[in-house]
């Protein structure tokens, strides 16, 4: 499966309104390198702050606290086949 990223660029609103041929436009661009992530592994720990995944600044990870003495850590790794993007207005 081939995937690619398209970013949207918005040039703003026109002061007189969006009428006729004078409308704001979106510009589409393909990303040169995918920036997606995928789940690699998950495990349960007693103290998430002492986990290597949480302390490593290069590692994408999320910690879900279940109780004071238990948390689940989900680690993610780079995925060359997907993209993450956000369209903000």
N, C-alpha and C positions, 0 to 999 in steps of 0.2 A: 504494500500500500504506500503510495507516494503521498506525502503531505507537505504543505507549505504554509507559510504565514503571510497574511495580507494585513498590512497596517493601514489604518484610516487616518487621514489628516483632514481636519476641518478648518476652513478658513474664516469661521465666525459668522455673525449675523449682519445683514445689511440694515442700515439705519432706517431706510424708507420701507422696509418690509421685503418679504420674499415673493416677488411678483414677476410674472412673465419670464423673460430670458434672464433677468437679473436675479439669480438665485445663488445661494451658497453652495459650494461644491465639496465633495469628499474626494480625496486623492488616494488611490490604492497603490501600495508598494509591496513587493515580495521581500521577505526577510532572507538574507543570504545564508544564515545559519540558524537552525532550529534552537529554541531555548526551553523546550519542554522538560518536565521531570516525570518519573514514574516511581511507583512504590517498589522498594527493593526488599525490605524485610521489616518485621515488627516483633517486639518482645516486651515482656513485663519486667519491671524493675521495682525495687523498694524505694530508692532515692533517685529520681530522674536527674537532679542537678549534678550528680557525680558520674553520670553516664558519659562515655566518650563521644557519643553522637551529639549530645547537647553541648558539650564543651568545644567540639570541633567547629570552627567558623566556616570551613569549606563544605561541611556536610549539611544538606537540607534535611531537617527532621522536625517532627511535631510530637509534643508530649501531651497525653491525655491523662489527667489525674483522676483516679477512681476513688481513692481514699487517702488518708494521711500517710499510709505506708505502702501504697501501690499505685503505679502509673504504667501506662502503655506508651512506648516510644515507637513511632513509625518513621523509618528512614526512607529517603527518596534519592534517586540517582538521575543523572542527566539522560534524557531521551532524545535521540537524533531524529525521531520520526514524528514528533508532535511539537506544537507551539503553545505557549501560554500568552494570552494577550488580553488587554482590557481596552474598551472603548469608553472614553470619558467625554463628557459634554460640559 
